[in-house]
Amino acid sequence: MTAHHELMTTYTATVTVRLKRGVLDPEAETTKRALERLGFELESLRSADQFEVDVDADSAGEAEDRADEMAQRLLANPTIHDYDVEVAEA
């Protein structure tokens, strides 16, 4: 098992979770109004949570699959959230 581990690479998977369009986002609405009061013009604003997970995997694809499973099972609620996964070598 030790020899197999040495072939693995550490990847950083970045999972960005945001509310789906049309889902009420009170935090973003409050922030948008505050920015507008400061003189910024913006069409819309959405808040997002970002998770960076370091995982050992044989490939970037395997790391992405594992991060995708984490997002589906815990980090995002598919009823109200969309999410993206990006993977890079750590």
FINU-493765 format. One record per residue: residue in one letter; y, z negated, x of N, C-alpha, C, CB in turn. Coordinates in pm, whole numbers, always signed. Glycine has a CB too. Layout:
% residues N
REC  resn    n.yy    n.zz    n.xx   ca.yy   ca.zz   ca.xx    c.yy    c.zz    c.xx   cb.yy   cb.zz   cb.xx
REC     A       Y       Z       X       Y       Z       X       Y       Z       X       Y       Z       X
...
***
This chain:
% residues 90
REC  resn    n.yy    n.zz    n.xx   ca.yy   ca.zz   ca.xx    c.yy    c.zz    c.xx   cb.yy   cb.zz   cb.xx
REC     M    -120      +0     +81      +0      +0      +0    +127      +0     +86      +0    -120     -93
REC     T    +124     -69    +197    +243     -75    +282    +281     +63    +331    +219    -169    +400
REC     A    +184    +143    +371    +212    +278    +421    +279    +363    +314     +82    +346    +469
REC     H    +234    +348    +188    +293    +424     +77    +439    +385     +59    +214    +401     -54
REC     H    +468    +254     +69    +604    +207     +49    +701    +267    +151    +608     +54     +56
REC     E    +653    +287    +273    +742    +341    +377    +788    +483    +345    +671    +339    +513
REC     L    +711    +556    +263    +749    +692    +226    +852    +694    +113    +625    +771    +184
REC     M    +871    +581     +50    +964    +576     -61   +1107    +571      -9    +935    +455    -151
REC     T   +1197    +619     -92   +1339    +618     -61   +1409    +531    -164   +1399    +763     -60
REC     T   +1515    +463    -122   +1593    +385    -217   +1701    +476    -277   +1657    +260    -149
REC     Y   +1703    +480    -408   +1801    +560    -481   +1889    +468    -563   +1732    +665    -572
REC     T   +2014    +507    -580   +2102    +436    -672   +2114    +520    -798   +2242    +409    -607
REC     A   +2069    +463    -907   +2081    +529   -1037   +2201    +469   -1109   +1949    +514   -1123
REC     T   +2294    +554   -1149   +2411    +509   -1223   +2391    +547   -1369   +2543    +570   -1165
REC     V   +2385    +445   -1454   +2367    +467   -1598   +2500    +434   -1666   +2249    +379   -1656
REC     T   +2559    +535   -1731   +2684    +516   -1804   +2654    +518   -1953   +2790    +626   -1766
REC     V   +2688    +408   -2020   +2659    +392   -2163   +2791    +389   -2238   +2576    +262   -2190
REC     R   +2802    +477   -2340   +2924    +478   -2420   +2887    +489   -2567   +3017    +594   -2379
REC     L   +2977    +445   -2652   +2954    +457   -2795   +2959    +604   -2835   +3059    +375   -2875
REC     K   +2874    +643   -2929   +2876    +780   -2980   +3008    +807   -3049   +2757    +805   -3077
REC     R   +3049    +933   -3049   +3170    +971   -3121   +3155    +932   -3269   +3199   +1124   -3107
REC     G   +3261    +876   -3324   +3256    +836   -3465   +3218    +690   -3484   +3159    +923   -3539
REC     V   +3163    +627   -3379   +3131    +483   -3389   +3258    +405   -3354   +3010    +443   -3294
REC     L   +3291    +308   -3438   +3413    +228   -3418   +3410    +160   -3280   +3427    +122   -3529
REC     D   +3519    +177   -3204   +3531    +121   -3069   +3660     +41   -3063   +3528    +234   -2959
REC     P   +3659     -84   -3115   +3784    -162   -3124   +3850    -186   -2988   +3755    -296   -3189
REC     E   +3769    -207   -2884   +3825    -232   -2750   +3904    -109   -2704   +3711    -264   -2648
REC     A   +3847      +9   -2724   +3915    +132   -2683   +4042    +155   -2766   +3820    +252   -2696
REC     E   +4035    +126   -2896   +4152    +145   -2982   +4267     +55   -2937   +4116    +116   -3128
REC     T   +4236     -70   -2906   +4338    -165   -2860   +4400    -117   -2729   +4277    -306   -2841
REC     T   +4316     -71   -2637   +4363     -22   -2507   +4447    +104   -2524   +4244      +6   -2414
REC     K   +4403    +194   -2612   +4477    +319   -2638   +4617    +287   -2691   +4401    +408   -2738
REC     R   +4625    +195   -2787   +4756    +159   -2843   +4846     +97   -2736   +4739     +60   -2961
REC     A   +4789     +13   -2650   +4866     -51   -2544   +4919     +55   -2445   +4781    -156   -2470
REC     L   +4835    +152   -2410   +4879    +259   -2319   +4990    +342   -2382   +4760    +351   -2281
REC     E   +4978    +368   -2512   +5081    +445   -2581   +5213    +368   -2584   +5036    +478   -2725
REC     R   +5205    +235   -2602   +5327    +153   -2598   +5393    +160   -2461   +5295      +7   -2635
REC     L   +5313    +180   -2356   +5366    +191   -2221   +5419    +332   -2191   +5259    +153   -2119
REC     G   +5408    +421   -2289   +5463    +554   -2272   +5362    +662   -2234   +5568    +550   -2170
REC     F   +5235    +627   -2228   +5133    +727   -2195   +5091    +800   -2322   +5010    +661   -2127
REC     E   +5085    +932   -2314   +5036   +1010   -2427   +4891   +1044   -2402   +5120   +1139   -2449
REC     L   +4804   +1011   -2495   +4664   +1045   -2479   +4603   +1083   -2612   +4588    +930   -2416
REC     E   +4513   +1179   -2606   +4445   +1228   -2726   +4346   +1124   -2779   +4373   +1361   -2698
REC     S   +4264   +1071   -2687   +4167    +969   -2727   +4126    +889   -2605   +4043   +1034   -2795
REC     L   +4063    +778   -2630   +4015    +692   -2522   +3886    +628   -2570   +4122    +583   -2481
REC     R   +3785    +628   -2484   +3659    +562   -2516   +3624    +468   -2402   +3545    +665   -2541
REC     S   +3570    +353   -2436   +3525    +260   -2333   +3379    +292   -2299   +3539    +111   -2380
REC     A   +3337    +251   -2181   +3199    +274   -2138   +3156    +158   -2048   +3185    +411   -2063
REC     D   +3027    +133   -2047   +2968     +37   -1954   +2892    +117   -1850   +2874     -66   -2027
REC     Q   +2899     +72   -1726   +2829    +143   -1620   +2741     +44   -1544   +2930    +213   -1523
REC     F   +2615     +84   -1525   +2518      +3   -1453   +2473     +80   -1331   +2397     -35   -1543
REC     E   +2472     +16   -1214   +2420     +78   -1092   +2292      +4   -1055   +2524     +74    -974
REC     V   +2181     +78   -1052   +2050     +18   -1028   +1992     +81    -902   +1954     +38   -1150
REC     D   +1958      -2    -803   +1891     +50    -683   +1740     +40    -705   +1934     -30    -554
REC     V   +1671    +154    -693   +1526    +157    -712   +1460    +233    -597   +1490    +223    -847
REC     D   +1342    +187    -558   +1261    +260    -460   +1173    +357    -536   +1175    +162    -372
REC     A   +1174    +484    -495   +1096    +586    -565   +1057    +695    -467   +1175    +644    -685
REC     D    +956    +773    -507    +909    +884    -424   +1006   +1001    -426    +772    +930    -471
REC     S   +1084   +1012    -533   +1176   +1125    -547   +1294   +1086    -636   +1103   +1249    -606
REC     A   +1400   +1167    -629   +1515   +1144    -716   +1473   +1157    -862   +1629   +1244    -684
REC     G   +1382   +1250    -889   +1334   +1268   -1027   +1264   +1145   -1081   +1241   +1386   -1034
REC     E   +1182   +1082    -997   +1113    +959   -1040   +1214    +847   -1062   +1007    +916    -934
REC     A   +1313    +836    -974   +1417    +733    -990   +1494    +757   -1121   +1515    +734    -869
REC     E   +1523    +884   -1149   +1596    +916   -1273   +1512    +883   -1396   +1635   +1065   -1275
REC     D   +1382    +912   -1390   +1293    +880   -1502   +1290    +730   -1528   +1150    +932   -1475
REC     R   +1284    +651   -1421   +1279    +505   -1438   +1410    +452   -1494   +1248    +437   -1304
REC     A   +1523    +505   -1446   +1653    +461   -1498   +1669    +503   -1643   +1767    +518   -1413
REC     D   +1618    +622   -1677   +1623    +670   -1814   +1544    +577   -1907   +1568    +814   -1822
REC     E   +1429    +533   -1859   +1348    +440   -1939   +1421    +306   -1956   +1211    +417   -1873
REC     M   +1487    +259   -1850   +1565    +135   -1860   +1674    +150   -1966   +1628     +97   -1723
REC     A   +1741    +264   -1965   +1848    +288   -2062   +1793    +290   -2204   +1920    +420   -2031
REC     Q   +1681    +360   -2223   +1623    +370   -2358   +1574    +236   -2409   +1508    +469   -2358
REC     R   +1515    +156   -2319   +1452     +31   -2363   +1547     -87   -2370   +1340      -3   -2271
REC     L   +1659     -84   -2293   +1745    -203   -2293   +1894    -173   -2283   +1706    -291   -2180
REC     L   +1934     -88   -2190   +2077     -75   -2159   +2157      -8   -2269   +2094      +3   -2032
REC     A   +2093     +79   -2347   +2163    +149   -2454   +2090    +130   -2586   +2176    +300   -2422
REC     N   +2166    +128   -2693   +2110    +127   -2828   +2124    +269   -2881   +2183     +22   -2923
REC     P   +2013    +344   -2891   +2021    +486   -2924   +2087    +514   -3059   +1884    +546   -2923
REC     T   +2093    +415   -3147   +2158    +435   -3276   +2308    +455   -3260   +2130    +316   -3368
REC     I   +2369    +382   -3166   +2516    +387   -3154   +2564    +436   -3017   +2573    +250   -3181
REC     H   +2474    +447   -2920   +2517    +484   -2784   +2463    +619   -2738   +2472    +378   -2686
REC     D   +2542    +686   -2656   +2498    +796   -2572   +2496    +740   -2429   +2592    +924   -2585
REC     Y   +2414    +799   -2343   +2416    +755   -2203   +2387    +872   -2111   +2315    +642   -2180
REC     D   +2434    +859   -1988   +2408    +957   -1882   +2345    +882   -1766   +2539   +1031   -1838
REC     V   +2257    +950   -1693   +2197    +894   -1572   +2226    +989   -1457   +2043    +873   -1589
REC     E   +2282    +935   -1349   +2302   +1012   -1226   +2233    +938   -1114   +2454   +1033   -1195
REC     V   +2169   +1013   -1025   +2092    +951    -916   +2136   +1008    -783   +1938    +972    -936
REC     A   +2152    +921    -684   +2184    +962    -548   +2109    +871    -452   +2338    +957    -522
REC     E   +2082    +920    -332   +2019    +833    -232   +2115    +719    -200   +1982    +911    -103
REC     A   +2059    +598    -192   +2143    +481    -166   +2197    +484     -24   +2063    +351    -189
***
